[in-house]
Amino acid sequence: MNRVKFFLVGLLTLLTVAVTHGQSLSFKEESIDVGLTQWYHPITATYVFTNKSGQPLTIQYVDPGCGCMEPEWTRGTIQPGGTGRVVVTYNAEMLGRFDRMIEVRNSLDAEPQLVRMKCKVVDHEVVQQKQVVEPEEEKPVVAQETQSAKQPLIDYAKPVMLTSTSSLIVGKFKPDKKLKGTLTISNRGDALLLVEKVEASGAVLVECPQLALKKNQTFKIKVWVDTAKMKDADDPQQFIIYSNDQISPKKIIKVVCGK
């Protein structure tokens, strides 16, 4: 019995050390809700961290897993006890609630750490109200709805195109395979939405004729990716939808192979 007890205590100790060692970054906030933003008005979250590992490290990459987000981070070596930042901007192309996990990988840990960004995208004006900023620290901007903004800024008498995603994930990358994905577009406006043409990068084939979508009408675009024309899974691919959308007449859709 004592041997079993000692074994379990030793195993628990090793696991504790492994978990502790696997978290070299201490984030001031691991989850940030940046509140409200207006449709097509990008919004940013800033994650401040400290290197608590006792060794110098670097941030190797930040992966939000979505082409709708643009990450930036502190470059160069961060000494023990030093601080840095990860800044993530969401393009706010989709209406509604947004909730995303973001991977942050550093040079010491085998596994990435996760931070979370949340917000809500609305189709009317919001007022940005800054919180009190503490010395040498930044807090995320929290947006609040205006009491007076009753009228939407989007002119729904004109065509408005919504897409199901701005970053289409197709099947898992394998050499010399044809992967398939589907993108749904819809017309949120009252006037006819005219999809005039689609242009795609070398490995992407898009099946989309010229369209005239009425109000609330939808259409599914079929997309194929020929991996034989790609260097590897990270070879960037995309296609562009041209339409008479009043806000974004040229909409870029990134195509990503699953991992």
N, C-alpha and C positions, 0 to 999 in steps of 0.2 A: 504493500500500500504506500509506504514511504517513497519507494522508487517512482511509482506512478505520480505521486504528488510532486516530487522534485522535477520529474519530466515535464509535467504540466506547467509548473512555475517557470521552468527554463524556457519552454516554448512560448509562453505568454510574454516573457521578457524579450525574446528575439523578435516577436511580432511587434511589440511596442517600439523597439529600436528601429525596425524596418519602416513602420508607419511614420515615426518621427523623422527618420532620415529622408523619407519620401516627400516631405513638405518643407522645402528650403525657403519658400516665400511665405511671408506672413502678410496677408492682405488686410488693410484697414476695414474694407467692406468687400465681401465676396459676392454679395448680391446687391445690385443697385436698380431701383425703380426710378427712372428719370421722369415719370409722370406722363403728361400729355404733349403731343406735338401735332401740328397741322399736317395734313396729307402733303407729301412731297417736300416737307421741310425736315431735312436731316437733323438728327438729335444725337448727342454724344454722352457717353458715360466714361468717367475717369476712375481707374482703380489704382490706388496708391499701395505699394508693398515695401516690405523691409526684408533684406537678406539676413535670415537668422541662422544660416547653416554653419557659420564659423569659417567658411572658405569663400574665396572669390568665385563669382559666377557671372554668366551672361544669359540674357533672354534670347533663345535661339529662334523662336517664332511664336506667333499668336494666331490661332486658327479658329475663326468663328463658325466655320463650316457652312457659310452661306455667302454668296456673292453680293447680297444686299447689305453687307457690313464691311467697313474698311478699318483695319486695325493699325495702330502705331504703338511703339513701345520704346523704352529707354535703351539706347544702344551702348555698346562698350561694356567694360568690366564693372561689376557692382561689388564693392568690398563688403566683408562681414559687417553687419550693422548699417550698411548703406541702404538708401531708398531709391525707388524708381517708380515708373508709372506705365500702365497699359491704358491706352485711350482707344475706345471703339465707337465708331460712328455708324448709325443705322440710317439708311436712305429713306425710310418711311414711305415706301411705294405702295404698301398694302394697308387698307383700312382695318381697324380693329386692334385687339390686344396682341402684343408681341412679347415673347418670352423665349430667350435663347441662352444656351450654355456655350461658353467660349473656352477653348483649351489654351493654356499658357505653359510652354515647355522651356525649361532652363537647362543649363549645361551640366548640372549635377544629378538631377533626378531622372530615374528611369521612366517614370510616368508623368504626364502633364497634370498640372493643377487646373481646376475648373473655377471660373467665375460666371456670374449670371447677370444678364441685362434684361430689364422689363420696361415696357412703356405701352401707351395706347395712342393710336393714330386716329384722328378725327378729321371730318371734312369741313370744319369751320374754324374760325380764328381762335387762337388761345393766347393768353398773356403770359410771358415768361417772368417769373418772380424769383429773383436770386435770394438764396438763404444767406444768413450771416456767415462770412468767411473767417475761419480761425487763422491766426498767424501761421504763415508758411504752409498752409494746407488749403486744398480746394475741395469744395463739396459740389455734387452734381446739381445742375439747374433743375428745379422742379417747376413744371408748367401747370397752370391752373386755368380752367375755362373762364372766359369772360362772362359776366352776367348780361352784357349788352349785345354779345355776338349771337343774335338770333338767326340772321340770314347766312346761309352757306356762301363761302367765297367761290365755290365751284359753280360755274354756270351750267346747270344740267339741261338747258335748252340746246346745248351743243353736245357732240359725241364725247364720251369719256370711256377709255378702254381700261379694264382691269385684267391682270394676268394672275393665274393661280400661284405663280412664283416668279422671282427674278433670277433664280439659280436652279436650273433643272438638273436633278440627279438621275442618271440613267443606271443601267446595270453595272455590276462589278467588272473592272477592267481586266481583260484577257487579250493577249495578242491575237490579231487576225479574227476578231469577232465583230459582229454587228449588234450594237446595243440599242434598245428602244426606250423611248420615254414619251410622255404625253403632257402637253401644256394646254390649259383651258383659258380662253379669252372671253370676255363678256363686255357688253355695252351698258354702262351705268347711266348714260345720258339719254335725252329724249330724241335727239336727231340721229340720223343714220351714221353708224361707224363704218368707215370705209378702210379696209385693210388693202393697201395698194400693192405691196411687194414684201418679200422676205429675202434677206441676204445672209448667207451662212459661211463660216470658216471651212477650211479644206476637208475636215473629217466629218462634217455635219451635213445631213440631208434633211430638209424640212418639207413636209407635205402640207402646203397651205395655199389654196387658190385665192384669187381676189375675192374679197368678202364684202357684203353690205349687211351689217347686223342692226336689227331694230332694237328698241329699248328692251333691256333685260334678256336679250337673246345671247346665247353662248355658242362657242364652237371649239372643238377639240383639235389641236394641231398635233400631228404625229411627227416625232423626231427620231432619226436614226444616227448613230455614231459608228463610224467605221474605224475600229482601233488599229487596223493595218496602216492607216494614214497618220497615226499619232506616234510620237517618240516614246511616251510613257503615260502613266495615269495622270501626271501633273501637267501634261501638255495642254495649254489653255485653248478652249473651244467656245464658240458663242454663235448666236444668230441675232439678227436685228429685224424687228417688225416695224414697217413704215405704215403710218395710218394718218387719218385726219383728226386724231385725238388732240383736243385743245391744249392739254398740259404737256404731254410727252409724245410728239409725233414720231419720234424715233426711239423705240424701246429696245434696250439691249438685254438679252437673256443669256446668262452664262450657262454652259453645259458642263457638268461635272460627273466624272466616272466614280461610282461607288468604290469603297475600299473594303 
